[in-house]
Amino acid sequence: MVAFPWYLLALGLILVVLGTLFAGLSRASRAGQRAIDSRMRDAEIIQHLRSEQRLSLPSLIMGVGFVCVMVSVVWRLARFFR
């Protein structure tokens, strides 16, 4: 139980790095998509804007990683001041 915050910190850092890598790969694959253009129909613009608002898998992975890091830090601080 003493080492659990360290394992949690390591897991969080790994998840943040993986999320960053996945985000870089997904942005590279989306580079060929076209941006909003004046020739687009309204339905296409709405679809494009809605797809930009979705929570992507890389950002979800990075969020879980940051939560793991924060829980680890707070846990170790709570044990230090107890």
ZISUL-V390696 format. One line per field, one symbol per residue. ss: DSSP state (2 for helix, 1 for strand, 0 for the rest). phi: phi as a letter, one per 40 degrees, with the letter a starting at -180 (. if undefined). burial: b if it has 16 or more other C-alpha atoms within 10 Angstrom, else e. A space follows every 50 residues. Layout:
ss = ???
phi = ???
burial = ???
This chain:
ss = 00022222222222222222222222222222000000000222222222 22200022222222222222222222222220
phi = .ccdccccccccccccccccccccccccccccccccbccccccccccccc cccccccccccccccccccccccccccccccc
burial = eeeebbebbbbbbebbbbbbebbeeeeeeeeeeeeeeeeeeeeebeeeee eeeeeeebeebbbbbbbbbebbbeebeeeeee
